[in-house]
Amino acid sequence: MLSAHGGVAVMTDPTYSPSGLGDVGRVRVLDLRAAVSVVQQPVSQAAPLGGTASFTFSVTTSTPPAFLWRRNGVPIADGPSGTGSSYSGATSATLQVVGVASADQFAGFDCVVTNGLGWPTSSTAYLAVQTGGGAGCRADLGQGGGLPGADGQLNNNDFIVFIEYFLSYTGCP
C-alpha cells in the first residue's frame, strides 16, 4: 500500500515479517521533496561611499526556503547596521547594503538557506567601498605636482608626486 501526504510517501508491506510473526509488516518512508539546489552564488561588489550594494543567492527547492544573510559570519536583520549603513532584504534572496559606509570596507556577506531538507550556505561575497578620486581619496596626489592636479585615479603618478614632496620637504629637523 502507498499513501502520500505533503511530499512524503509511506509504503507498507504487510507480507514482510523478519521474525515469522505474520503481520508485523515493514514501513518505508520516502521523502519526495527536493533539497535546496544552488542556482546563483552572491558576487563580490564594489559600491561608492553612500551608495548601495546588492548581493543575491538564488536557489531552487520544492518547499518554501528561508533565507538568512550574515555579515562576517554574524546574522543580520533589516535596519541600521551599526556601521553607518543599513540593510534591506536580510531574510530574502537579495540583500541590499544601503548607504555604504567606510566601515563596510571588505565586509564578507554570505547567506544560509533552509527548507527543512537542507541548509546550504552561499560562498562569501565581499564589499569594496569606492571612495572616488580627487578630494575623496587622500592618496590621489595628481599628475605633476600636487592635490590641485588630482586625476581621480591611483597610479604611478601619485607615487612619484609623493616622493617629490617627501624629498623636497624641509619642515622636519
N, C-alpha and C positions, 0 to 999 in steps of 0.2 A: 504494500500500500504506500502511496506517495501523496503527501499533502504539503502545500506551500503557503507561507504567510510572511509578508514583509520582506521578501527576498531570501528567506530561509526555507529550505525544503527538508522535510523529515520523512525518511523512508524506514518502514518497519518490515521485518522479515520474521513472521511468527513460526516459520518452519525451522529456524536455526535454534539449536539447543546445545550449548557447549558441554553440558553435563548429562544429556539424555533425559532431562526432566520434562520434555514435551514443549509446552507453550511459553517458555521463558522468553524467547524471541531476541531480536537484535534491532537496535535503533541506530540509524546513521543520520547525522545532521550535515546537510550540505549548505554552505553559505554561497548563495548565488549572486551576492552583491560584489562589486569590484572594489578593490583597494584604490587608493589615490594614485593616479598617474601624473607625472610632471610633464607639462606641455612647454612652459617657458620659465626659465630662471630669471631672477632680477639681474639687471645690468648696472654696473657702476656708473655714476653720474657726475658731471661737473655742473655746478649751478652758480650763478653770480650771487654775491653777497646781497641778501634781501630778496632773492628770487625764490623759485620753487623747484624742488627736485621730486621726481616720481619714480617709484620702484614697483614693478609688477611681478607677481608669482602666479602663473596660470597653471591650473590643474584640471583634470577630468576625473569624475567619480560618479557612481550611480546614486549616491546619497549626498545630501547637502553637506558641503565641507565647512569647517570653522577655521578662520584664519587668525593668526596672532603674530604681529610683527614685533621684532626685537631690535634694540639698538645696542650694539656691543654685547649681545647675549642677554640683555635685560628686557623683559616685556615692556611695551609702551602702550599708552592709551591716547585717544584723541584729546587735543587741547595743548596747552603750553608744555614745551619740552623741558624747561628748566635751563636751557642753554641760550634762550633768546628767540628760538624758532618755535613753531607749533606743528602738531601732527594732525593729519586728517586721513581716515581710512585704516586705522590701526587694526581693525578686525575685518578687513576686506581684502580682495585680491590686489588692490593697488594702494600703496601708501604714498602720501604726499608730505614732504617736509616743506612747510610754508614759512617764508621769511628767514631763509637760510642765514645762520649766524656764523661768525668766525669760529666759535666753539664747536661747530659741526664738522670742522675740517677732519677728514679721514675717518669719520664715524662709520662703523660697519653695520649694515642692516640685513637681517635675514627674517624668514617667515616660517612658522610651523603651521602645518595644516593637519586637521584631524577630521575623520568621518566615522570613527568607531572601528574601522578596519585597518587603519594605518595612520601614521603621523610623520610624513616626510618633512624634513627641514630643507629649506632652499639653500643654495650657495649664498655666501655673503657678498653683498654689493656695497661698494664704498662711495662716500660722498666727498668730492673735492670742491672746495669753496674757491671760486674765482674772485679775486679782489680787483681785477682790472688793471689797466695801466695808469700812467700819469700819477696824479696825487693819491690814487687808491693803492699804489704799490710802491713802498719805500725803496725797493731795490731797483726800480726803473729810473736810472740816472740819465738816460737820454743819449743822444749822439753828439759827440764832440764838445761836451762841456756843460754838464750840469742839469739840474732839475727843470729849468725852463724848456729844455730840449727833450723832455721825456717823450718817447715814441710809442708807448703802450705795449712794448714787448720787452721780455727779459732775454738778453743775448750777450754776445762777447763785448759789444759796445759798452754795456753797463759795467762790466768788469774793468775795462780799460779806463773809463771815467773814474771809477772808484780808486784805481791805482794812481791815476794822475792827481786826484785830490789828496790821497794818502801821502804821496811823495812830496807834494808842494805845501802841505800844511805845516805851519811853524808855530802853532799855538800851544804846543805841549813842550815842557822842558826836556 
